[in-house]
Amino acid sequence: MFAPMTFIVTIGMIVSVFAAVAILIRAFGQSDAGHRKQLSNDRRECHKCYRRNKKRAKFCAHCGEKLK
Ligand SMILES: [Zn+2]
């Protein structure tokens, strides 16, 4: 009975370590996405020609594509 219990505890520890790493990766990913969102709010990038437009522009100054 002792050996299987140790095995289960070891698996549980490994799973919890992986969960902690996953939470850290998710937290870093969210902060990075938030930073990108701030940049895109400052300048509007056209999704068609990928050129930057003024932040209040409704249409792309380069290709005329409607900006979201
Ligand atoms: Zn464009």
N, CA, C, O and the ligand as a Tripos MOL2 file, in Angstrom:
@<TRIPOS>MOLECULE
protein
  273   271    69     0     0
PROTEIN
NO_CHARGES

@<TRIPOS>ATOM
      1 N           0.8280   -1.2180    0.0000 N.3       1 MET1
      2 CA          0.0000    0.0000    0.0000 C.3       1 MET1
      3 C           0.8610    1.2660    0.0000 C.2       1 MET1
      4 O           0.4510    2.3020   -0.5250 O.2       1 MET1
      5 N           2.0550    1.1780    0.5900 N.am      2 PHE2
      6 CA          2.9010    2.3750    0.7480 C.3       2 PHE2
      7 C           3.4300    2.8820   -0.5980 C.2       2 PHE2
      8 O           3.4060    4.0810   -0.8760 O.2       2 PHE2
      9 N           3.9020    1.9570   -1.4150 N.am      3 ALA3
     10 CA          4.4850    2.3510   -2.6980 C.3       3 ALA3
     11 C           3.4820    3.0650   -3.6130 C.2       3 ALA3
     12 O           3.8040    4.1250   -4.1490 O.2       3 ALA3
     13 N           2.2620    2.5100   -3.8100 N.am      4 PRO4
     14 CA          1.3000    3.2410   -4.6620 C.3       4 PRO4
     15 C           0.9550    4.6250   -4.1230 C.2       4 PRO4
     16 O           0.7690    5.5600   -4.9020 O.2       4 PRO4
     17 N           0.8660    4.7700   -2.7870 N.am      5 MET5
     18 CA          0.5560    6.0800   -2.1870 C.3       5 MET5
     19 C           1.6510    7.0920   -2.5200 C.2       5 MET5
     20 O           1.3630    8.2370   -2.8660 O.2       5 MET5
     21 N           2.9130    6.6590   -2.4120 N.am      6 THR6
     22 CA          4.0450    7.5320   -2.7420 C.3       6 THR6
     23 C           3.9790    7.9500   -4.2080 C.2       6 THR6
     24 O           4.2290    9.1030   -4.5580 O.2       6 THR6
     25 N           3.6330    6.9750   -5.0610 N.am      7 PHE7
     26 CA          3.5140    7.2330   -6.4930 C.3       7 PHE7
     27 C           2.4490    8.2990   -6.7610 C.2       7 PHE7
     28 O           2.6670    9.2300   -7.5360 O.2       7 PHE7
     29 N           1.2820    8.1450   -6.0990 N.am      8 ILE8
     30 CA          0.1690    9.0970   -6.2770 C.3       8 ILE8
     31 C           0.5740   10.4940   -5.8000 C.2       8 ILE8
     32 O           0.2690   11.4920   -6.4520 O.2       8 ILE8
     33 N           1.2650   10.5540   -4.6540 N.am      9 VAL9
     34 CA          1.7140   11.8510   -4.1080 C.3       9 VAL9
     35 C           2.7080   12.5070   -5.0640 C.2       9 VAL9
     36 O           2.6440   13.7120   -5.3070 O.2       9 VAL9
     37 N           3.6380   11.6950   -5.6120 N.am     10 THR10
     38 CA          4.6360   12.2210   -6.5600 C.3      10 THR10
     39 C           3.9450   12.7740   -7.8040 C.2      10 THR10
     40 O           4.2850   13.8620   -8.2710 O.2      10 THR10
     41 N           2.9750   12.0310   -8.3420 N.am     11 ILE11
     42 CA          2.2080   12.4860   -9.5250 C.3      11 ILE11
     43 C           1.4880   13.7910   -9.1920 C.2      11 ILE11
     44 O           1.4740   14.7310   -9.9860 O.2      11 ILE11
     45 N           0.8920   13.8280   -7.9990 N.am     12 GLY12
     46 CA          0.1830   15.0430   -7.5570 C.3      12 GLY12
     47 C           1.0990   16.2480   -7.4920 C.2      12 GLY12
     48 O           0.7070   17.3480   -7.8800 O.2      12 GLY12
     49 N           2.3260   16.0520   -7.0010 N.am     13 MET13
     50 CA          3.3110   17.1380   -6.9220 C.3      13 MET13
     51 C           3.7010   17.6100   -8.3200 C.2      13 MET13
     52 O           3.7970   18.8120   -8.5710 O.2      13 MET13
     53 N           3.9260   16.6640   -9.2250 N.am     14 ILE14
     54 CA          4.3090   17.0110  -10.6070 C.3      14 ILE14
     55 C           3.1830   17.8080  -11.2710 C.2      14 ILE14
     56 O           3.4360   18.8120  -11.9370 O.2      14 ILE14
     57 N           1.9410   17.3560  -11.0870 N.am     15 VAL15
     58 CA          0.7810   18.0330  -11.6740 C.3      15 VAL15
     59 C           0.6570   19.4580  -11.1350 C.2      15 VAL15
     60 O           0.3810   20.3920  -11.8890 O.2      15 VAL15
     61 N           0.8640   19.6190   -9.8130 N.am     16 SER16
     62 CA          0.7490   20.9480   -9.2120 C.3      16 SER16
     63 C           1.8590   21.8780   -9.7040 C.2      16 SER16
     64 O           1.6310   23.0750   -9.8780 O.2      16 SER16
     65 N           3.0540   21.3350   -9.9290 N.am     17 VAL17
     66 CA          4.1640   22.1330  -10.4810 C.3      17 VAL17
     67 C           3.8090   22.5890  -11.8990 C.2      17 VAL17
     68 O           4.0160   23.7510  -12.2490 O.2      17 VAL17
     69 N           3.2730   21.6700  -12.7140 N.am     18 PHE18
     70 CA          2.8660   22.0160  -14.0750 C.3      18 PHE18
     71 C           1.7590   23.0740  -14.0630 C.2      18 PHE18
     72 O           1.7560   23.9900  -14.8850 O.2      18 PHE18
     73 N           0.8230   22.9390  -13.1240 N.am     19 ALA19
     74 CA         -0.2650   23.9090  -12.9940 C.3      19 ALA19
     75 C           0.2760   25.2880  -12.6430 C.2      19 ALA19
     76 O          -0.1790   26.2930  -13.1890 O.2      19 ALA19
     77 N           1.2510   25.3390  -11.7270 N.am     20 ALA20
     78 CA          1.8640   26.6150  -11.3270 C.3      20 ALA20
     79 C           2.5780   27.2590  -12.5130 C.2      20 ALA20
     80 O           2.4910   28.4710  -12.7090 O.2      20 ALA20
     81 N           3.2890   26.4440  -13.3100 N.am     21 VAL21
     82 CA          4.0010   26.9490  -14.4940 C.3      21 VAL21
     83 C           2.9920   27.4810  -15.5110 C.2      21 VAL21
     84 O           3.2000   28.5370  -16.1090 O.2      21 VAL21
     85 N           1.8970   26.7400  -15.7000 N.am     22 ALA22
     86 CA          0.8640   27.1640  -16.6430 C.3      22 ALA22
     87 C           0.2390   28.4990  -16.2270 C.2      22 ALA22
     88 O          -0.0290   29.3500  -17.0750 O.2      22 ALA22
     89 N           0.0090   28.6820  -14.9310 N.am     23 ILE23
     90 CA         -0.5590   29.9390  -14.4100 C.3      23 ILE23
     91 C           0.4200   31.0860  -14.6660 C.2      23 ILE23
     92 O           0.0120   32.1730  -15.0760 O.2      23 ILE23
     93 N           1.7200   30.8410  -14.4240 N.am     24 LEU24
     94 CA          2.7470   31.8730  -14.6530 C.3      24 LEU24
     95 C           2.8030   32.2620  -16.1270 C.2      24 LEU24
     96 O           2.8620   33.4460  -16.4580 O.2      24 LEU24
     97 N           2.7840   31.2580  -17.0180 N.am     25 ILE25
     98 CA          2.8350   31.5180  -18.4680 C.3      25 ILE25
     99 C           1.6060   32.3290  -18.8850 C.2      25 ILE25
    100 O           1.7180   33.2660  -19.6760 O.2      25 ILE25
    101 N           0.4330   31.9690  -18.3530 N.am     26 ARG26
    102 CA         -0.8060   32.6750  -18.6710 C.3      26 ARG26
    103 C          -0.7320   34.1320  -18.1880 C.2      26 ARG26
    104 O          -1.1630   35.0440  -18.8940 O.2      26 ARG26
    105 N          -0.1820   34.3480  -16.9760 N.am     27 ALA27
    106 CA         -0.0690   35.6960  -16.4160 C.3      27 ALA27
    107 C           0.8580   36.5570  -17.2690 C.2      27 ALA27
    108 O           0.5650   37.7250  -17.5230 O.2      27 ALA27
    109 N           1.9820   35.9780  -17.7130 N.am     28 PHE28
    110 CA          2.9220   36.7200  -18.5620 C.3      28 PHE28
    111 C           2.2890   36.9990  -19.9220 C.2      28 PHE28
    112 O           2.4580   38.0840  -20.4770 O.2      28 PHE28
    113 N           1.5640   36.0260  -20.4560 N.am     29 GLY29
    114 CA          0.9010   36.1980  -21.7510 C.3      29 GLY29
    115 C          -0.1330   37.3030  -21.7200 C.2      29 GLY29
    116 O          -0.2520   38.0760  -22.6700 O.2      29 GLY29
    117 N          -0.8990   37.3820  -20.6040 N.am     30 GLN30
    118 CA         -1.9240   38.4230  -20.4700 C.3      30 GLN30
    119 C          -1.2920   39.8020  -20.3900 C.2      30 GLN30
    120 O          -1.7890   40.7460  -21.0040 O.2      30 GLN30
    121 N          -0.1940   39.9320  -19.6360 N.am     31 SER31
    122 CA          0.4710   41.2330  -19.5150 C.3      31 SER31
    123 C           1.0220   41.6730  -20.8630 C.2      31 SER31
    124 O           0.9910   42.8560  -21.2020 O.2      31 SER31
    125 N           1.5290   40.7050  -21.6310 N.am     32 ASP32
    126 CA          2.0650   41.0040  -22.9510 C.3      32 ASP32
    127 C           0.9410   41.4550  -23.8900 C.2      32 ASP32
    128 O           1.1100   42.4090  -24.6490 O.2      32 ASP32
    129 N          -0.2100   40.7640  -23.8370 N.am     33 ALA33
    130 CA         -1.3580   41.1110  -24.6800 C.3      33 ALA33
    131 C          -1.8930   42.4960  -24.3140 C.2      33 ALA33
    132 O          -2.2920   43.2650  -25.1890 O.2      33 ALA33
    133 N          -1.8990   42.8060  -23.0210 N.am     34 GLY34
    134 CA         -2.3430   44.1170  -22.5670 C.3      34 GLY34
    135 C          -1.4560   45.2220  -23.0980 C.2      34 GLY34
    136 O          -1.9290   46.3000  -23.4560 O.2      34 GLY34
    137 N          -0.1660   44.9420  -23.1460 N.am     35 HIS35
    138 CA          0.8030   45.9130  -23.6700 C.3      35 HIS35
    139 C           0.5560   46.1360  -25.1590 C.2      35 HIS35
    140 O           0.6030   47.2740  -25.6270 O.2      35 HIS35
    141 N           0.2950   45.0810  -25.8980 N.am     36 ARG36
    142 CA          0.0230   45.1740  -27.3410 C.3      36 ARG36
    143 C          -1.2630   45.9470  -27.5960 C.2      36 ARG36
    144 O          -1.3550   46.7210  -28.5480 O.2      36 ARG36
    145 N          -2.2540   45.7320  -26.7380 N.am     37 LYS37
    146 CA         -3.5360   46.4160  -26.8960 C.3      37 LYS37
    147 C          -3.3510   47.9290  -26.7290 C.2      37 LYS37
    148 O          -3.9490   48.7240  -27.4550 O.2      37 LYS37
    149 N          -2.5140   48.3110  -25.7590 N.am     38 GLN38
    150 CA         -2.2190   49.7270  -25.5440 C.3      38 GLN38
    151 C          -1.5710   50.3270  -26.7860 C.2      38 GLN38
    152 O          -1.8940   51.4480  -27.1780 O.2      38 GLN38
    153 N          -0.6600   49.5860  -27.4020 N.am     39 LEU39
    154 CA          0.0220   50.0700  -28.5990 C.3      39 LEU39
    155 C          -0.9630   50.2430  -29.7530 C.2      39 LEU39
    156 O          -0.9110   51.2400  -30.4730 O.2      39 LEU39
    157 N          -1.8630   49.2680  -29.9280 N.am     40 SER40
    158 CA         -2.8210   49.3350  -31.0310 C.3      40 SER40
    159 C          -3.8540   50.4380  -30.8050 C.2      40 SER40
    160 O          -4.4110   50.9690  -31.7660 O.2      40 SER40
    161 N          -4.1150   50.7860  -29.5350 N.am     41 ASN41
    162 CA         -5.0330   51.8910  -29.2500 C.3      41 ASN41
    163 C          -4.4030   53.2360  -29.6200 C.2      41 ASN41
    164 O          -5.0960   54.1710  -30.0200 O.2      41 ASN41
    165 N          -3.0910   53.3130  -29.4790 N.am     42 ASP42
    166 CA         -2.3800   54.5490  -29.7890 C.3      42 ASP42
    167 C          -2.3640   54.7940  -31.2990 C.2      42 ASP42
    168 O          -2.6250   55.9060  -31.7590 O.2      42 ASP42
    169 N          -2.0590   53.7530  -32.0570 N.am     43 ARG43
    170 CA         -2.0030   53.8440  -33.5150 C.3      43 ARG43
    171 C          -2.8390   52.7240  -34.1090 C.2      43 ARG43
    172 O          -2.7240   51.5720  -33.6910 O.2      43 ARG43
    173 N          -3.6670   53.0500  -35.0660 N.am     44 ARG44
    174 CA         -4.4940   52.0180  -35.6970 C.3      44 ARG44
    175 C          -3.7500   51.4060  -36.8680 C.2      44 ARG44
    176 O          -3.3420   52.0940  -37.8030 O.2      44 ARG44
    177 N          -3.5870   50.1000  -36.7910 N.am     45 GLU45
    178 CA         -2.9080   49.3970  -37.8690 C.3      45 GLU45
    179 C          -3.9420   48.7830  -38.7970 C.2      45 GLU45
    180 O          -4.8580   48.0910  -38.3510 O.2      45 GLU45
    181 N          -3.7930   49.0360  -40.0690 N.am     46 CYS46
    182 CA         -4.7230   48.4860  -41.0610 C.3      46 CYS46
    183 C          -4.5490   46.9780  -41.1460 C.2      46 CYS46
    184 O          -3.4250   46.4870  -41.2470 O.2      46 CYS46
    185 N          -5.6510   46.2410  -41.1040 N.am     47 HIS47
    186 CA         -5.5750   44.7750  -41.1620 C.3      47 HIS47
    187 C          -5.3790   44.2650  -42.5800 C.2      47 HIS47
    188 O          -5.1340   43.0770  -42.7880 O.2      47 HIS47
    189 N          -5.4870   45.1730  -43.5680 N.am     48 LYS48
    190 CA         -5.3180   44.7670  -44.9680 C.3      48 LYS48
    191 C          -3.8940   45.0290  -45.4680 C.2      48 LYS48
    192 O          -3.2430   44.1400  -46.0170 O.2      48 LYS48
    193 N          -3.4220   46.2740  -45.2680 N.am     49 CYS49
    194 CA         -2.0750   46.6150  -45.7640 C.3      49 CYS49
    195 C          -1.0520   46.7400  -44.6320 C.2      49 CYS49
    196 O           0.1340   46.9410  -44.8920 O.2      49 CYS49
    197 N          -1.5030   46.6220  -43.3760 N.am     50 TYR50
    198 CA         -0.6450   46.6200  -42.1760 C.3      50 TYR50
    199 C           0.1070   47.9360  -41.9540 C.2      50 TYR50
    200 O           1.1020   47.9690  -41.2300 O.2      50 TYR50
    201 N          -0.3590   48.9980  -42.5670 N.am     51 ARG51
    202 CA          0.2520   50.3070  -42.3150 C.3      51 ARG51
    203 C          -0.4970   50.9860  -41.1750 C.2      51 ARG51
    204 O          -1.6730   50.7190  -40.9270 O.2      51 ARG51
    205 N           0.2140   51.8610  -40.4970 N.am     52 ARG52
    206 CA         -0.3600   52.5310  -39.3350 C.3      52 ARG52
    207 C          -1.0900   53.8080  -39.7500 C.2      52 ARG52
    208 O          -0.6580   54.5390  -40.6410 O.2      52 ARG52
    209 N          -2.1940   54.0430  -39.0810 N.am     53 ASN53
    210 CA         -3.0110   55.2240  -39.3210 C.3      53 ASN53
    211 C          -3.1910   55.9910  -38.0120 C.2      53 ASN53
    212 O          -2.8440   55.5000  -36.9380 O.2      53 ASN53
    213 N          -3.7320   57.1840  -38.1160 N.am     54 LYS54
    214 CA         -4.0300   57.9580  -36.9130 C.3      54 LYS54
    215 C          -5.0510   57.2190  -36.0760 C.2      54 LYS54
    216 O          -5.9040   56.5060  -36.6030 O.2      54 LYS54
    217 N          -4.9570   57.3950  -34.7510 N.am     55 LYS55
    218 CA         -5.7780   56.5740  -33.8510 C.3      55 LYS55
    219 C          -7.2800   56.8410  -34.0030 C.2      55 LYS55
    220 O          -8.0860   55.9700  -33.6760 O.2      55 LYS55
    221 N          -7.6650   57.9940  -34.4810 N.am     56 ARG56
    222 CA         -9.0980   58.2780  -34.6800 C.3      56 ARG56
    223 C          -9.5540   58.0390  -36.1190 C.2      56 ARG56
    224 O         -10.7110   58.2960  -36.4530 O.2      56 ARG56
    225 N          -8.6600   57.5520  -36.9630 N.am     57 ALA57
    226 CA         -9.0040   57.3170  -38.3650 C.3      57 ALA57
    227 C         -10.0230   56.1860  -38.4900 C.2      57 ALA57
    228 O          -9.8820   55.1410  -37.8530 O.2      57 ALA57
    229 N         -11.0470   56.4000  -39.3130 N.am     58 LYS58
    230 CA        -12.0600   55.3620  -39.5340 C.3      58 LYS58
    231 C         -11.7280   54.5210  -40.7610 C.2      58 LYS58
    232 O         -12.1300   53.3640  -40.8790 O.2      58 LYS58
    233 N         -10.9790   55.1430  -41.6730 N.am     59 PHE59
    234 CA        -10.5720   54.4200  -42.8730 C.3      59 PHE59
    235 C          -9.0600   54.5270  -43.0480 C.2      59 PHE59
    236 O          -8.4530   55.5130  -42.6300 O.2      59 PHE59
    237 N          -8.4620   53.5270  -43.6550 N.am     60 CYS60
    238 CA         -7.0220   53.5140  -43.8770 C.3      60 CYS60
    239 C          -6.6430   54.5970  -44.8790 C.2      60 CYS60
    240 O          -7.2510   54.7070  -45.9440 O.2      60 CYS60
    241 N          -5.6310   55.3980  -44.5330 N.am     61 ALA61
    242 CA         -5.1720   56.4730  -45.4150 C.3      61 ALA61
    243 C          -4.3970   55.9390  -46.6120 C.2      61 ALA61
    244 O          -4.1550   56.6780  -47.5670 O.2      61 ALA61
    245 N          -4.0060   54.6740  -46.5780 N.am     62 HIS62
    246 CA         -3.1480   54.1100  -47.6170 C.3      62 HIS62
    247 C          -3.9340   53.2770  -48.6350 C.2      62 HIS62
    248 O          -3.6620   53.3460  -49.8340 O.2      62 HIS62
    249 N          -4.8980   52.4970  -48.1650 N.am     63 CYS63
    250 CA         -5.6390   51.6200  -49.0940 C.3      63 CYS63
    251 C          -7.1450   51.8430  -49.0180 C.2      63 CYS63
    252 O          -7.8880   51.2750  -49.8180 O.2      63 CYS63
    253 N          -7.6160   52.6640  -48.0660 N.am     64 GLY64
    254 CA         -9.0510   52.9620  -47.9780 C.3      64 GLY64
    255 C          -9.8720   51.9130  -47.2520 C.2      64 GLY64
    256 O         -11.0960   52.0240  -47.1890 O.2      64 GLY64
    257 N          -9.2220   50.8990  -46.7040 N.am     65 GLU65
    258 CA         -9.9290   49.8360  -45.9760 C.3      65 GLU65
    259 C         -10.5400   50.3920  -44.6840 C.2      65 GLU65
    260 O          -9.9130   51.1970  -43.9960 O.2      65 GLU65
    261 N         -11.7530   49.9650  -44.3620 N.am     66 LYS66
    262 CA        -12.4010   50.4120  -43.1320 C.3      66 LYS66
    263 C         -11.6630   49.8300  -41.9310 C.2      66 LYS66
    264 O         -11.4020   48.6280  -41.8760 O.2      66 LYS66
    265 N         -11.3280   50.6900  -40.9710 N.am     67 LEU67
    266 CA        -10.6090   50.2480  -39.7720 C.3      67 LEU67
    267 C         -11.5880   49.8670  -38.6820 C.2      67 LEU67
    268 O         -12.6250   50.5040  -38.4970 O.2      67 LEU67
    269 N         -11.2340   48.8050  -37.9600 N.am     68 LYS68
    270 CA        -12.1050   48.3240  -36.8820 C.3      68 LYS68
    271 C         -11.9140   49.1710  -35.6260 C.2      68 LYS68
    272 O         -12.5610   48.9210  -34.6090 O.2      68 LYS68
    273 ZN         -4.6520   49.8390  -45.3900 Zn       69 ZN69
@<TRIPOS>BOND
     1     1     2 1
     2     2     3 1
     3     3     4 2
     4     3     5 am
     5     5     6 1
     6     6     7 1
     7     7     8 2
     8     7     9 am
     9     9    10 1
    10    10    11 1
    11    11    12 2
    12    11    13 am
    13    13    14 1
    14    14    15 1
    15    15    16 2
    16    15    17 am
    17    17    18 1
    18    18    19 1
    19    19    20 2
    20    19    21 am
    21    21    22 1
    22    22    23 1
    23    23    24 2
    24    23    25 am
    25    25    26 1
    26    26    27 1
    27    27    28 2
    28    27    29 am
    29    29    30 1
    30    30    31 1
    31    31    32 2
    32    31    33 am
    33    33    34 1
    34    34    35 1
    35    35    36 2
    36    35    37 am
    37    37    38 1
    38    38    39 1
    39    39    40 2
    40    39    41 am
    41    41    42 1
    42    42    43 1
    43    43    44 2
    44    43    45 am
    45    45    46 1
    46    46    47 1
    47    47    48 2
    48    47    49 am
    49    49    50 1
    50    50    51 1
    51    51    52 2
    52    51    53 am
    53    53    54 1
    54    54    55 1
    55    55    56 2
    56    55    57 am
    57    57    58 1
    58    58    59 1
    59    59    60 2
    60    59    61 am
    61    61    62 1
    62    62    63 1
    63    63    64 2
    64    63    65 am
    65    65    66 1
    66    66    67 1
    67    67    68 2
    68    67    69 am
    69    69    70 1
    70    70    71 1
    71    71    72 2
    72    71    73 am
    73    73    74 1
    74    74    75 1
    75    75    76 2
    76    75    77 am
    77    77    78 1
    78    78    79 1
    79    79    80 2
    80    79    81 am
    81    81    82 1
    82    82    83 1
    83    83    84 2
    84    83    85 am
    85    85    86 1
    86    86    87 1
    87    87    88 2
    88    87    89 am
    89    89    90 1
    90    90    91 1
    91    91    92 2
    92    91    93 am
    93    93    94 1
    94    94    95 1
    95    95    96 2
    96    95    97 am
    97    97    98 1
    98    98    99 1
    99    99   100 2
   100    99   101 am
   101   101   102 1
   102   102   103 1
   103   103   104 2
   104   103   105 am
   105   105   106 1
   106   106   107 1
   107   107   108 2
   108   107   109 am
   109   109   110 1
   110   110   111 1
   111   111   112 2
   112   111   113 am
   113   113   114 1
   114   114   115 1
   115   115   116 2
   116   115   117 am
   117   117   118 1
   118   118   119 1
   119   119   120 2
   120   119   121 am
   121   121   122 1
   122   122   123 1
   123   123   124 2
   124   123   125 am
   125   125   126 1
   126   126   127 1
   127   127   128 2
   128   127   129 am
   129   129   130 1
   130   130   131 1
   131   131   132 2
   132   131   133 am
   133   133   134 1
   134   134   135 1
   135   135   136 2
   136   135   137 am
   137   137   138 1
   138   138   139 1
   139   139   140 2
   140   139   141 am
   141   141   142 1
   142   142   143 1
   143   143   144 2
   144   143   145 am
   145   145   146 1
   146   146   147 1
   147   147   148 2
   148   147   149 am
   149   149   150 1
   150   150   151 1
   151   151   152 2
   152   151   153 am
   153   153   154 1
   154   154   155 1
   155   155   156 2
   156   155   157 am
   157   157   158 1
   158   158   159 1
   159   159   160 2
   160   159   161 am
   161   161   162 1
   162   162   163 1
   163   163   164 2
   164   163   165 am
   165   165   166 1
   166   166   167 1
   167   167   168 2
   168   167   169 am
   169   169   170 1
   170   170   171 1
   171   171   172 2
   172   171   173 am
   173   173   174 1
   174   174   175 1
   175   175   176 2
   176   175   177 am
   177   177   178 1
   178   178   179 1
   179   179   180 2
   180   179   181 am
   181   181   182 1
   182   182   183 1
   183   183   184 2
   184   183   185 am
   185   185   186 1
   186   186   187 1
   187   187   188 2
   188   187   189 am
   189   189   190 1
   190   190   191 1
   191   191   192 2
   192   191   193 am
   193   193   194 1
   194   194   195 1
   195   195   196 2
   196   195   197 am
   197   197   198 1
   198   198   199 1
   199   199   200 2
   200   199   201 am
   201   201   202 1
   202   202   203 1
   203   203   204 2
   204   203   205 am
   205   205   206 1
   206   206   207 1
   207   207   208 2
   208   207   209 am
   209   209   210 1
   210   210   211 1
   211   211   212 2
   212   211   213 am
   213   213   214 1
   214   214   215 1
   215   215   216 2
   216   215   217 am
   217   217   218 1
   218   218   219 1
   219   219   220 2
   220   219   221 am
   221   221   222 1
   222   222   223 1
   223   223   224 2
   224   223   225 am
   225   225   226 1
   226   226   227 1
   227   227   228 2
   228   227   229 am
   229   229   230 1
   230   230   231 1
   231   231   232 2
   232   231   233 am
   233   233   234 1
   234   234   235 1
   235   235   236 2
   236   235   237 am
   237   237   238 1
   238   238   239 1
   239   239   240 2
   240   239   241 am
   241   241   242 1
   242   242   243 1
   243   243   244 2
   244   243   245 am
   245   245   246 1
   246   246   247 1
   247   247   248 2
   248   247   249 am
   249   249   250 1
   250   250   251 1
   251   251   252 2
   252   251   253 am
   253   253   254 1
   254   254   255 1
   255   255   256 2
   256   255   257 am
   257   257   258 1
   258   258   259 1
   259   259   260 2
   260   259   261 am
   261   261   262 1
   262   262   263 1
   263   263   264 2
   264   263   265 am
   265   265   266 1
   266   266   267 1
   267   267   268 2
   268   267   269 am
   269   269   270 1
   270   270   271 1
   271   271   272 2
@<TRIPOS>SUBSTRUCTURE
     1 MET1         2 RESIDUE 1 A MET
     2 PHE2         6 RESIDUE 1 A PHE
     3 ALA3        10 RESIDUE 1 A ALA
     4 PRO4        14 RESIDUE 1 A PRO
     5 MET5        18 RESIDUE 1 A MET
     6 THR6        22 RESIDUE 1 A THR
     7 PHE7        26 RESIDUE 1 A PHE
     8 ILE8        30 RESIDUE 1 A ILE
     9 VAL9        34 RESIDUE 1 A VAL
    10 THR10       38 RESIDUE 1 A THR
    11 ILE11       42 RESIDUE 1 A ILE
    12 GLY12       46 RESIDUE 1 A GLY
    13 MET13       50 RESIDUE 1 A MET
    14 ILE14       54 RESIDUE 1 A ILE
    15 VAL15       58 RESIDUE 1 A VAL
    16 SER16       62 RESIDUE 1 A SER
    17 VAL17       66 RESIDUE 1 A VAL
    18 PHE18       70 RESIDUE 1 A PHE
    19 ALA19       74 RESIDUE 1 A ALA
    20 ALA20       78 RESIDUE 1 A ALA
    21 VAL21       82 RESIDUE 1 A VAL
    22 ALA22       86 RESIDUE 1 A ALA
    23 ILE23       90 RESIDUE 1 A ILE
    24 LEU24       94 RESIDUE 1 A LEU
    25 ILE25       98 RESIDUE 1 A ILE
    26 ARG26      102 RESIDUE 1 A ARG
    27 ALA27      106 RESIDUE 1 A ALA
    28 PHE28      110 RESIDUE 1 A PHE
    29 GLY29      114 RESIDUE 1 A GLY
    30 GLN30      118 RESIDUE 1 A GLN
    31 SER31      122 RESIDUE 1 A SER
    32 ASP32      126 RESIDUE 1 A ASP
    33 ALA33      130 RESIDUE 1 A ALA
    34 GLY34      134 RESIDUE 1 A GLY
    35 HIS35      138 RESIDUE 1 A HIS
    36 ARG36      142 RESIDUE 1 A ARG
    37 LYS37      146 RESIDUE 1 A LYS
    38 GLN38      150 RESIDUE 1 A GLN
    39 LEU39      154 RESIDUE 1 A LEU
    40 SER40      158 RESIDUE 1 A SER
    41 ASN41      162 RESIDUE 1 A ASN
    42 ASP42      166 RESIDUE 1 A ASP
    43 ARG43      170 RESIDUE 1 A ARG
    44 ARG44      174 RESIDUE 1 A ARG
    45 GLU45      178 RESIDUE 1 A GLU
    46 CYS46      182 RESIDUE 1 A CYS
    47 HIS47      186 RESIDUE 1 A HIS
    48 LYS48      190 RESIDUE 1 A LYS
    49 CYS49      194 RESIDUE 1 A CYS
    50 TYR50      198 RESIDUE 1 A TYR
    51 ARG51      202 RESIDUE 1 A ARG
    52 ARG52      206 RESIDUE 1 A ARG
    53 ASN53      210 RESIDUE 1 A ASN
    54 LYS54      214 RESIDUE 1 A LYS
    55 LYS55      218 RESIDUE 1 A LYS
    56 ARG56      222 RESIDUE 1 A ARG
    57 ALA57      226 RESIDUE 1 A ALA
    58 LYS58      230 RESIDUE 1 A LYS
    59 PHE59      234 RESIDUE 1 A PHE
    60 CYS60      238 RESIDUE 1 A CYS
    61 ALA61      242 RESIDUE 1 A ALA
    62 HIS62      246 RESIDUE 1 A HIS
    63 CYS63      250 RESIDUE 1 A CYS
    64 GLY64      254 RESIDUE 1 A GLY
    65 GLU65      258 RESIDUE 1 A GLU
    66 LYS66      262 RESIDUE 1 A LYS
    67 LEU67      266 RESIDUE 1 A LEU
    68 LYS68      270 RESIDUE 1 A LYS
    69 ZN69       273 GROUP 0 **** ****
